[in-house]
Amino acid sequence: MADDSARGIRIEGLSKRYGSGDTAVDALRKVDMTVAPGEVVGLIGPSGSGKSTLLKCLGAVIDPSAGRMTLGGERIYDDGWHIPDLRALRRDKIGFVFQAPYLIPFLDVTDNVALPRMLAGHGNTQARQQAVELLTALDVAHRAGAMPSQLSGGEQQRVAIARGLVNRPPVILADEPTAPLDSVRAMAVIRILNDMARQFQTAVIVVTHDEKIIPTFKRIYHIRDGVTYEEAGEGRSFG
């Protein structure tokens, strides 16, 4: 696990403090977490426990106060950022899947998926080809020319997953990806995340309150008052 997690996600002693002195608030306090390539791990906790803060630190959206983070085998933070271009880090190393798909309404499905690849400097034709390959893997290639408003909720979420994977990031951060979905669609999304994690050797963290999907995780991190602890999950197999 240790060697694999060095290439996936490794968090050591991560903390985040807001303010100073008597008014300081510790949102994270020495968080430790590892996720290996090809693994999908759950992160659960009550509101205000630090889940969102942890995802924002991992996603290089906010600055931690101390600790270390390694993504895809590269030390990105060690009591300070080691990456000069955080926008490139987010674009190339991290895929985001949110509760809402956030598809661009005036682009068709293919261009929604291809856009991050284009922004990374790849040619439009190549980016669209790779988008269609992912849409095929996610069983929505038949909707490649559709507009987001023409898609069902499940289809929109699959397109959002394809967009998150198009740059082949070593890390996927999924924030409540099944919250708006019924049981069948929620389980389909988790099955897809597991399949894509194995296929592309991506380390995936799923933040969730959704009791339907919690039994699917082989490992679960709980977070409370900014502190994490791990437990083994039931780990339902998706074949």
N, C-alpha and C positions, 0 to 999 in steps of 0.2 A: 504493500500500500504506500509506503513512504516514497519509493522511487516513482511510482505512478503519479502520486499526488503532486510531486514536484513539477510534473508537466501539466497538471490540471490546475487546481486552485489550492493554495496553501496560505492560511492566515495565521499569524503568530502574534499574540499579545496586542491585538489591535484595540485602540481606544479612541474615543472621540468626546471631547469636552467642549461644551458651549459656555461662553462667558468666563469669568475669572472671579477669584476671591469667594466671598460668601454667597454670591449669586450663581456660581458655577454649577452646571448640570452635566453629569457624566452620562451621555447617551449610550456609549459603549465602554466596557471596562475589561480590557485584556481578553478579547475574543480570540479563540483558537478554533480553526476549522480546516478540514482537508476534504477535497473532492477529486477523485481520480478521473482520468480520461475515460469516457464511456460510461460514467456513472451519473445517475440522477438522484439527488439528495434533497430531502424536504427540510424546510426551515419554518418552524411554527412558533407562535408566541402571541400573547395578548396585545391589544392596541397599546402603543406607547412603550413596547418592550425593547425597541431598538432595531426591528427588522428593516424598516425603510432606511434608517441611517446606515446600517451595514451594507445594504444593496447600493446605496449612493456612494459609499466609500469604495466598494469593489468596482463600481462602474465609473470611478474617477470623476464623479459629479461633485463631490465635496472632499475636502482635505481631512484625513484622519489627524489625530493629535499625536499618536505614537504607535509603534508596532511595525509589522512587516507584512507585505502581501506579495505573493508570487502567482502569476498567471501564465499558463502555457510555458512553464519552465523559465520565465524571465522575472527577475526581481523588479517589481515596479515601484514598490514603496518600502523604504527602510528608514523610519523616522524622518521622512522627506521623500518627495517624488524622485525616482531615478529615470523617469521618462520625460524627455524634453517637450514632446508634443502629445498632450493628453487627448486631443481630438483624434489624432491618428490611432492612439491606443484604443479608444472607444470604437472607432470605425473598423479596425483590423483584428482586434483581439477579443472583443466582447460583442455578443449578440444579445439584444434585448427583446423580451416578449412580455407585453403588458396585459393588464386585465382587459383593456379595450384594444382592439387591433390597431387603431390610429393609422389606417390606410389613407393615402392621399386620394381624395374623392375624384379628382380630374385626371388621374392616371389609371390605365387599365391594370389588370392583375399582374401581367408580365412586367410592366414598367415599375410597378410598386415594388416588386421583388428585386428587379435588376438595379434600381436606383443606387443602393449602397455600393454595389460593385462599380457602377459608373463613377460615383464620387471618389472611389479609391483609385481611379485613373485607368480602368480597363475600358476597352472599346465597347461601344454600344451593342454591336452584334454579338460579341463574346458574352457580355453581361446578360443579354436577353436569352442566349442559348443556355447559359448556366441556370438562369431563372426557370426556364422551362424544364430543365432536368430535375430541379428540386420540386417544382409543381407536380411533375410526373411521379416522383417518389412519394409525394404527399397525397396523391390521388385527386388532384384538382387541376390537372393539365387541361381538362375539357373546359375550364373556366378562364383560360389564359387571356382571352380577349375581352372578358367581361369587365364592367366597372364595379367598384366596391359596393355600390348601392344595389347591385343585382345579385349579390351573394347572400347565402344564409349565414347565420352567426357562426356555425361550425366551419364553413368554408372561409370566412374572413379570418378566423383564428389560425387555420392551416396556412393561409397566405402570409399571415404575420410571422408564423414560425419559419416559413421559407425565407422571408426577408431577413430574419435574424441569423439564418444559416448561410446566406449567399456568399459572404466573405470567408467562409470556413473558419470561424473563430474558434479558438480552443476553449472558450467559456461562453455559456449561455446563462443569463440571469432572467428568470421568469417570475414576474410579480403578479400573483393571483390570476394565473392564465385561464383557470376554469371557472372563476366566480360567476360569470354571466351565463353559464351553460348548464343544460340539464344533465342528468347522470350519464346518459349514453354518449353525448358529445364530450362531456368532461373526461370520461374514460378513454375516448378516442384520442383526445389531445395528449393525455399522459402516455398512451401507447406510442403515439408519434414521437414524443420527446425521448422516450426510451429507445425507440428504433433509430432515431437520428443520432442520439448520443453514441450508440454502439457503432453505427455506420461510419461516423465522422470522428470518433474518439474525442467527443466533446464532453467537458465537465459541466454539468447542469445543476444549478440551484433553483428550486421551486419554492417560493414563499407562498404560503397558503393558509387559509382558515377552513378550507373545503374538506369536510369530514369524509366525503365520498372518495377522495383520492389519497388520503393519508395512509390507508393500509397498503398502498402500492409501493411505498418506499422501503427499500432494504435498510437504509440508514436515515435517521431523522435527527436534526439538531433543534433543540428547544432554546429559545432565547427569552430571558426574563430579566428586567432591570439591567440590561446591557451585558449580561453574562450568558454564555452558551454552555450547554452540556449535551452530550450525544446519547442516543439510545438506539438499539437495533429495532428496525421495523419488521413488518410481516413480509414485505418484499414480494408482492404478487408478481408472478412471471407473466410476461407478454409474448412468450414463445419466440 
